[in-house]
């Protein structure tokens, strides 16, 4: 992964980049991701840890069954008192309501 990122491509696509890391390494990776995005780049990553997403993201994209089902601005969600957990659970409920 480091070899791929050393040339600082403008878009990073990472699959569960924090999985299996100790707390120190996880913190360092999150800081590197925020720093890269802070330079105007894009960091697109998957995560099932909603608290991490809420903490470090400015925008989120929700993908359900391989399809993009929504793009949201974190600040707008916060202003409306909507948590990502609520958003996720609502989507899951809608997805399985016909089953």
N, C-alpha and C positions, 0 to 999 in steps of 0.2 A: 504494500500500500504506500509506504513512504517513497519508494522509487517512482511511483506514478504521480505523486503530488509534489515532488521536489522541484519540478519545472513550473509550479504554480499555474495549472490550467484554470481558466476563468470559471469553469463549472465542475463541481465535484458531485458525483453520485455515489453515495455510500450506503451499503446495506447493513443495518444494525451495527454501526461502528463502535458502540459502547459495550456490546455483549461480551461477557467474560472478562472484562477488565477490572483491575483493582481500583479502589476509589481515586488514588493519585493519578493513575493513567487515564481514567475516565475524565477527571477534571481537566487534565492537560489536553486531551482530544477536544473537549468542548470549547476550551479557550482558543485552540487553533482554528476550530470551525468558525467561532464568532469573529476572530481576527480576520480570517479570509473573507467572510461575508461583509465585514466592516469596510473592506477595501473596494466594495462594489461588486464583488463576485457572488456567485450562486453556490450554495451548499444544499443539495437535495439529499436527504437521508431518510431511511425508514427506521421506525422505532415503534415498539409496543409499550414504551414507558412514557405515558402521557405527561407526567410531571416534568420530564426532561424536555419534551417538545414545547410545553407551555413556557418553560424557563428560558430557552435559548433561541426560539424561533420568532420571526416577525410575521411570517406568512406560513400557512400550512396548506397542503394538498391532501385530500382524503381519497384513497384508492380502495374500492370495494370490488372484490372478485376480478381484479385486473383492470378495472375501469375507473377513470377519474370521476369522482362523484361530487367534488366540491373544492373550491379554493377560498381560503378565509384569511383575513387579517387578524392577527392575535389581539391587537389593541382594540379593534372594533368588537370582537367577541367579549373582551374584558369590560368594555364600556356598556355592553348589553347584559352583563352578568351571566354570560354563557361560558361554561367550562368545556374543555375538550372532551372530558369524560361524558358530560351530558350529550354533546354533539355525537360522540361515538355511539353511545347507548341508544340514542334516537335512531341513528342509521341502522344499527343492528336490529332494532325492533321493527323498523320498516322493511328491512331485508327479509325477515323471517315471519312477518305477520300473515303472509299468504300460505305458509307451509303448514 
